[in-house]
Amino acid sequence: MVASGGLIVTSQALLARYEGAVTTEDLFGEGNEVEPESDIKGPLNILLVGIDPREETQLPLADSIMIMHVPDGLDRGYLFSLPRDLVVDIPAFPKSGYKGGEDKLNAAMARGSQVPGGGKPDRAKGFELLSKTVSAYTGIERFDAGAIVNFSGFKKIVDAMGGVTMTVDQDVVYSEHMTPEGKHRPNNGCGCEHPYYGPRAKYVKGTHKFNGWQALDYVRQRYGVKDGDYGRQRHQQQFVKAMAQQALSKDVLTDFPKLDRVIRAAGESLVFNGRGHSVAEFALALRHMREDSITMIKLKGGTVRNSSGSYAGEALQPEAKQFFAAIKAGTADAYIAAHPEMVNR
């Protein structure tokens, strides 16, 4: 009894430490004091947005946009990405003074983050407009939770876990941004598409244990990657699964000093809103999910060109809309079973 009581106290202390580290912001425009509609039940839709580290005065861009759909049972999930260059209709947003219009999806966060009259951008308002934009495009009317993750925080999480194991799925991927030693490549200031020069980090085919900067650098690459930005989406999904696998491993869960470092690093990198439910409540509700119960979904798309023939963005194929409709109808399991080619292996 004394031993089990000690474990309970330890777990409660870790839980309180984690909840204290996570930043909670009003990501859905409901106010900070929101009463949950009910207990957490499936199905759930969770919007995850990754942003690059930027100066506080710069408008944030949504460089990675993922949705986790969790069916009834809360023991499995479908993880899919939306291209950041997806051409969408961004609705008007009076809070930032934006009148609405057609643009690339990643611009929605920047449009919503603008503060009328100037001032520090408001990332929570940016997420709110992005959420409204994604809802309008996919037909997913309501997200049950949302999170903004700072990519630089991912590096701290991976290093706190002792690295993450990933498989490079093509012969070689060269880094656009980093040297082999993990330093930023020099920028020649040309303002062109590829301003960096000098030796480049490279990632060769096979399974590797990456440290924080290597994992983050690998999943940021799209130039020279098979399928370009869609290949990058696949690698980012793979990264999320690999992190889940590592975080749930005995190496982390049974090593309390390491677990504490991971918890604090995760808290520092995360802005969360659970519509009245805490991170801990979502962790409890999703406790039966594991890395191998997350199915990665690929949504095929193609290039959109303007009247002059120049690149204007991306558009998804009709099957994506069918998948969104299946999510809304609660038939995602059956739809993916009938369309196995949509599963990212």
Secondary structure, DSSP 8 states (H G I E B T S, - for coil): -HHHHHHHHHHHHHHHHHHHHSEE--TTSS-S----SSS--SSEEEEEEEE----TTS---EEEEEEEEE-TTSS-EEEEEE-TTBEEEE--BTTTTB--EEEETTHHHHHHH--TTS-S--HHHHHHHHHHHHHHHH-----SEEEEEEHHHHHHHHHHHT-EEEEEEEEEEE-SSB-TTS-B--B----SS--B-S---EEEEEEEEE-HHHHHHHHH--TTSTTTHHHHHHHHHHHHHHHHHHHTSHHHHT-HHHHHHHHHHHHHHEEEE-TT--HHHHHHHTTT--GGGEEEE---EEEEE-TTS-EEEEEE-HHHHHHHHHHHHT-HHHHHHH-GGGB--
